[in-house]
């Protein structure tokens, strides 16, 4: 079976995602479509508005055949590490193609960019070691959009694999906060939800969004403030992603800020971006230490969240090829398993006890089979 991969968050799933699925199948003529999906926390450093099981289910119902979980530690990092983890999962799953959205929709230009940046992780590092990458500078100086930045990271990650990349035109800007008839960004949809505005026909998840407990990072601010106000700076400095004295900056802002919105506004500076602040706070909340990350083994197993009949057939093919597939929680390598359960504990903290227990039970249960 020919497999194509896509990397998704579905936070929440919307009409643009359905278009992505349809175009991916048209472009690659694949037998099975595999989505690598962020779990309960996403790349912008926030909890997903709906849990991973509901998002995986809707993915299967709208054309994906198999949903693989992107491990927490990759899902909550910057573009380069996010892409590396995602591509590694797709490589293990033996996909032949990947299709991603792009503002420029110019795969050759993006490939050139990826080739130029292959030895550096970001612009700051490349300049510090004397490299001159005009196009890299243009990319990171907003000549290209966030999907293209992520696309370059995907292309860097697939360079030593057998995966072929394709792009489709991104029709709505990733960070666009306005609703546009039937096509709107996930950012705009989340904003509308938080402001109790109608979603119109932009998403097929209206029922799930209206009937389930939605999770927001601001719900955890009292706990975050407590940690920042009580933990010694030395202990905070041991947390993953905490560096350059940012712990002292966060401590100061927590003392001055009574709400999450105020804390973010105060914490973001020219030196510290919103995404960096959120990701650092997320690691503090989950107490993910540098030592925890250092002890993670190389990623060699894929965890299945959901599948349909076609996905099940493909899983048999993978197992025949001796691919390590975790269809049970106990089959996930121990260090990753501990991290996923610990982060699920945080994710469910602000929920009703019934919902909390249900999700924790699901976490250690079996994947979803959707007919």
SULRA-V149613 format. One record per residue. N is the residue number from 1. RES is the residue in one small letter. PHI is phi in radians with two decimals (* if undefined). NEAR is the number of other C-alpha atoms within 8 Angstrom. D_LAST is the distance of its C-alpha to the last C-alpha in whole Angstrom. Layout:
N/RES/PHI/NEAR/D_LAST + N/RES/PHI/NEAR/D_LAST
This chain:
1/x/*/6/19 + 2/x/-1.44/8/21 + 3/x/-1.98/13/19 + 4/x/-2.03/15/20 + 5/x/-2.01/14/20 + 6/x/-2.34/11/21 + 7/x/-1.96/9/22 + 8/x/-2.45/8/21 + 9/x/-2.18/9/22 + 10/x/0.90/10/20 + 11/x/-2.07/9/23 + 12/x/-1.69/14/22 + 13/x/-1.18/14/19 + 14/x/-2.43/15/21 + 15/x/-1.10/12/22 + 16/x/-1.12/9/23 + 17/x/-1.17/9/20 + 18/x/-1.11/11/18 + 19/x/-1.11/8/22 + 20/x/-1.02/11/22 + 21/x/-1.09/10/18 + 22/x/-1.09/9/19 + 23/x/-1.17/9/23 + 24/x/-1.06/11/21 + 25/x/-1.16/10/20 + 26/x/-1.14/7/23 + 27/x/-1.20/6/25 + 28/x/-1.81/8/24 + 29/x/0.88/7/22 + 30/x/-1.42/10/19 + 31/x/-1.50/7/17 + 32/x/-2.50/14/15 + 33/x/-1.91/14/15 + 34/x/-1.98/14/16 + 35/x/-1.94/13/17 + 36/x/-1.59/15/20 + 37/x/-2.13/13/20 + 38/x/-1.03/15/23 + 39/x/-1.41/14/22 + 40/x/-1.39/13/24 + 41/x/-2.23/12/27 + 42/x/-2.08/13/27 + 43/x/-1.14/12/30 + 44/x/-1.34/9/32 + 45/x/1.47/15/33 + 46/x/-2.37/12/31 + 47/x/-1.26/11/28 + 48/x/-1.14/14/25 + 49/x/-1.14/10/25 + 50/x/-2.20/14/22 + 51/x/-1.15/9/20 + 52/x/-1.12/10/18 + 53/x/-1.24/9/15 + 54/x/-1.19/9/15 + 55/x/-1.24/13/16 + 56/x/-1.16/12/13 + 57/x/-1.09/11/10 + 58/x/-1.18/10/12 + 59/x/-1.09/11/12 + 60/x/-1.12/15/9 + 61/x/-1.19/8/9 + 62/x/-2.07/7/12 + 63/x/2.07/10/12 + 64/x/-1.41/13/12 + 65/x/-1.75/14/10 + 66/x/-2.63/16/12 + 67/x/-1.97/16/14 + 68/x/-1.86/14/17 + 69/x/-1.45/12/20 + 70/x/-1.37/13/23 + 71/x/-0.93/11/26 + 72/x/-0.83/13/27 + 73/x/-1.16/7/31 + 74/x/-1.52/13/30 + 75/x/-1.16/14/28 + 76/x/-1.99/13/31 + 77/x/-2.06/13/34 + 78/x/-1.18/7/35 + 79/x/-0.91/10/34 + 80/x/-1.07/11/35 + 81/x/-1.26/9/34 + 82/x/-1.01/13/30 + 83/x/-1.17/13/30 + 84/x/-1.05/12/31 + 85/x/-1.14/13/29 + 86/x/-1.11/12/26 + 87/x/-1.16/11/27 + 88/x/-1.07/9/28 + 89/x/-1.08/14/24 + 90/x/-1.20/12/23 + 91/x/-1.15/10/26 + 92/x/-1.05/11/25 + 93/x/-1.35/9/21 + 94/x/1.06/8/23 + 95/x/-1.37/13/23 + 96/x/-1.75/11/25 + 97/x/-2.48/12/25 + 98/x/-2.36/12/25 + 99/x/-2.23/12/25 + 100/x/-2.36/12/26 + 101/x/-1.31/13/28 + 102/x/-2.59/14/32 + 103/x/-1.23/12/35 + 104/x/-1.46/7/37 + 105/x/0.99/10/34 + 106/x/-2.08/8/37 + 107/x/-1.12/9/36 + 108/x/-1.18/6/39 + 109/x/-1.14/7/41 + 110/x/-1.17/12/38 + 111/x/-1.11/10/38 + 112/x/-1.09/8/42 + 113/x/-1.09/11/42 + 114/x/-1.10/12/39 + 115/x/-1.13/8/42 + 116/x/-1.17/9/45 + 117/x/-1.72/13/43 + 118/x/-1.03/8/42 + 119/x/-1.69/5/45 + 120/x/-2.30/8/44 + 121/x/-1.59/9/42 + 122/x/-2.80/7/43 + 123/x/-1.08/10/46 + 124/x/-1.02/6/48 + 125/x/-1.18/9/48 + 126/x/-1.09/14/49 + 127/x/-1.22/9/52 + 128/x/-1.18/7/53 + 129/x/-1.77/6/54 + 130/x/1.60/6/55 + 131/x/-1.32/7/53 + 132/x/-2.08/6/53 + 133/x/-2.14/9/49 + 134/x/-0.96/6/50 + 135/x/-1.24/7/46 + 136/x/-1.10/11/45 + 137/x/-1.07/9/47 + 138/x/-1.07/10/46 + 139/x/-1.07/11/43 + 140/x/-1.40/10/43 + 141/x/-1.74/7/46 + 142/x/1.39/7/43 + 143/x/-1.25/7/44 + 144/x/-2.16/12/40 + 145/x/-1.54/12/37 + 146/x/-1.10/7/35 + 147/x/-1.19/11/32 + 148/x/-1.21/13/35 + 149/x/-1.05/12/36 + 150/x/-1.16/11/33 + 151/x/-1.06/12/32 + 152/x/-1.06/12/36 + 153/x/-1.14/13/34 + 154/x/-1.06/12/31 + 155/x/-1.16/12/34 + 156/x/-1.11/11/36 + 157/x/-1.24/10/33 + 158/x/-1.61/11/32 + 159/x/-1.02/6/36 + 160/x/-1.85/5/36 + 161/x/-2.08/6/32 + 162/x/-1.74/6/31 + 163/x/-1.49/10/29 + 164/x/-1.78/8/30 + 165/x/-1.75/10/30 + 166/x/-2.38/9/29 + 167/x/-2.10/11/30 + 168/x/-2.22/11/29 + 169/x/-1.18/9/31 + 170/x/-1.35/10/30 + 171/x/-1.60/5/31 + 172/x/-2.26/8/32 + 173/x/-1.09/9/34 + 174/x/-0.93/10/32 + 175/x/-1.74/7/34 + 176/x/-1.09/10/35 + 177/x/-1.71/9/35 + 178/x/-1.72/6/35 + 179/x/-1.46/9/32 + 180/x/-2.18/6/32 + 181/x/0.87/8/31 + 182/x/-1.63/9/27 + 183/x/-2.05/11/28 + 184/x/-2.56/16/29 + 185/x/-1.28/15/29 + 186/x/-1.08/12/27 + 187/x/-1.05/10/30 + 188/x/-1.13/13/31 + 189/x/-1.16/14/28 + 190/x/-1.09/10/29 + 191/x/-1.08/9/33 + 192/x/-1.11/11/32 + 193/x/-1.10/10/30 + 194/x/-1.14/7/33 + 195/x/-1.70/6/35 + 196/x/0.99/6/33 + 197/x/-1.71/7/33 + 198/x/-1.15/6/31 + 199/x/-1.65/10/28 + 200/x/0.95/7/28 + 201/x/-1.93/7/25 + 202/x/-1.38/12/25 + 203/x/-2.46/12/21 + 204/x/-1.56/9/18 + 205/x/-1.81/10/18 + 206/x/-0.96/8/21 + 207/x/-1.14/7/20 + 208/x/-1.08/8/19 + 209/x/-1.22/10/22 + 210/x/-1.55/6/24 + 211/x/-1.88/6/23 + 212/x/-2.08/7/23 + 213/x/-1.29/7/25 + 214/x/-1.60/7/26 + 215/x/-1.91/11/28 + 216/x/-2.32/10/31 + 217/x/-1.09/8/33 + 218/x/-1.10/8/36 + 219/x/-1.10/8/35 + 220/x/-1.67/9/36 + 221/x/-1.07/10/40 + 222/x/-0.98/7/42 + 223/x/-1.23/8/40 + 224/x/-1.07/11/41 + 225/x/-1.09/10/44 + 226/x/-1.05/8/45 + 227/x/-1.10/10/44 + 228/x/-1.18/11/46 + 229/x/-1.49/9/49 + 230/x/-2.08/6/49 + 231/x/-1.32/8/48 + 232/x/-1.10/6/51 + 233/x/-0.91/8/51 + 234/x/-1.11/6/51 + 235/x/-1.22/8/48 + 236/x/-1.07/12/46 + 237/x/-1.18/10/47 + 238/x/-1.47/10/45 + 239/x/-1.34/13/42 + 240/x/-1.00/12/40 + 241/x/1.37/8/41 + 242/x/-1.45/12/44 + 243/x/-2.71/7/47 + 244/x/0.98/4/50 + 245/x/1.30/8/51 + 246/x/-1.12/8/48 + 247/x/-1.08/11/48 + 248/x/-1.19/8/51 + 249/x/-1.11/9/50 + 250/x/-1.19/10/47 + 251/x/-1.03/10/49 + 252/x/-1.07/8/52 + 253/x/-1.21/11/49 + 254/x/-1.15/12/48 + 255/x/-1.18/9/51 + 256/x/-1.62/7/52 + 257/x/-2.01/10/49 + 258/x/-1.59/8/48 + 259/x/-2.21/8/44 + 260/x/-1.11/9/41 + 261/x/-1.05/7/42 + 262/x/-1.15/9/46 + 263/x/-1.05/13/45 + 264/x/-1.10/10/43 + 265/x/-1.04/7/46 + 266/x/-1.31/9/48 + 267/x/-1.38/11/47 + 268/x/-1.31/11/46 + 269/x/-2.37/7/49 + 270/x/-1.12/5/50 + 271/x/-1.47/5/49 + 272/x/-2.00/9/46 + 273/x/-1.34/9/43 + 274/x/-1.01/8/40 + 275/x/-1.08/8/38 + 276/x/-1.15/9/40 + 277/x/-1.05/12/41 + 278/x/-1.09/11/37 + 279/x/-1.14/14/36 + 280/x/-1.09/12/39 + 281/x/-1.12/10/39 + 282/x/-1.12/10/35 + 283/x/-1.18/13/37 + 284/x/-1.15/13/39 + 285/x/-1.03/10/37 + 286/x/-1.53/9/35 + 287/x/0.87/7/38 + 288/x/-1.65/11/37 + 289/x/-1.61/10/40 + 290/x/-1.06/10/41 + 291/x/-1.17/8/42 + 292/x/-0.98/9/38 + 293/x/-1.22/10/37 + 294/x/-1.05/6/40 + 295/x/-1.53/7/38 + 296/x/-1.23/8/35 + 297/x/-1.31/5/34 + 298/x/-0.95/4/33 + 299/x/-1.29/7/30 + 300/x/-2.36/6/28 + 301/x/-2.32/12/25 + 302/x/-1.86/13/22 + 303/x/-1.71/10/19 + 304/x/-1.63/13/16 + 305/x/-1.71/14/14 + 306/x/-2.80/15/11 + 307/x/-2.79/16/8 + 308/x/-2.02/12/6 + 309/x/-1.06/9/7 + 310/x/-1.16/9/10 + 311/x/-1.12/11/10 + 312/x/-1.12/10/11 + 313/x/-1.09/8/13 + 314/x/-1.21/10/15 + 315/x/-1.07/9/15 + 316/x/-1.08/8/17 + 317/x/-1.08/8/19 + 318/x/-1.10/12/20 + 319/x/-1.17/10/21 + 320/x/-1.13/7/23 + 321/x/-1.55/6/25 + 322/x/1.10/6/26 + 323/x/-1.33/10/24 + 324/x/-1.40/8/24 + 325/x/-2.04/12/20 + 326/x/-1.68/12/20 + 327/x/-1.64/10/17 + 328/x/-2.21/10/19 + 329/x/-1.03/11/22 + 330/x/-1.18/9/25 + 331/x/-1.53/8/24 + 332/x/-1.26/12/25 + 333/x/-0.89/8/29 + 334/x/-0.92/7/31 + 335/x/-1.10/10/32 + 336/x/-1.21/10/29 + 337/x/-1.08/11/27 + 338/x/-1.06/8/30 + 339/x/-1.18/10/30 + 340/x/-1.14/10/27 + 341/x/-1.24/10/27 + 342/x/-1.08/9/31 + 343/x/-1.25/11/29 + 344/x/-1.19/11/26 + 345/x/-1.06/9/29 + 346/x/-1.14/9/31 + 347/x/-0.99/10/28 + 348/x/-1.58/11/28 + 349/x/-1.00/7/31 + 350/x/-1.60/8/32 + 351/x/-1.56/8/29 + 352/x/-1.09/6/29 + 353/x/-1.07/6/30 + 354/x/-1.11/6/27 + 355/x/-1.17/9/24 + 356/x/-1.05/11/26 + 357/x/-1.12/8/26 + 358/x/-1.09/8/22 + 359/x/-1.24/9/21 + 360/x/-1.18/12/24 + 361/x/-1.17/8/22 + 362/x/-1.12/8/19 + 363/x/-1.03/10/21 + 364/x/-1.74/9/22 + 365/x/-1.68/8/18 + 366/x/-1.70/10/15 + 367/x/-1.11/10/13 + 368/x/-1.45/9/10 + 369/x/-1.82/7/6 + 370/x/-1.96/10/4 + 371/x/-1.27/4/0
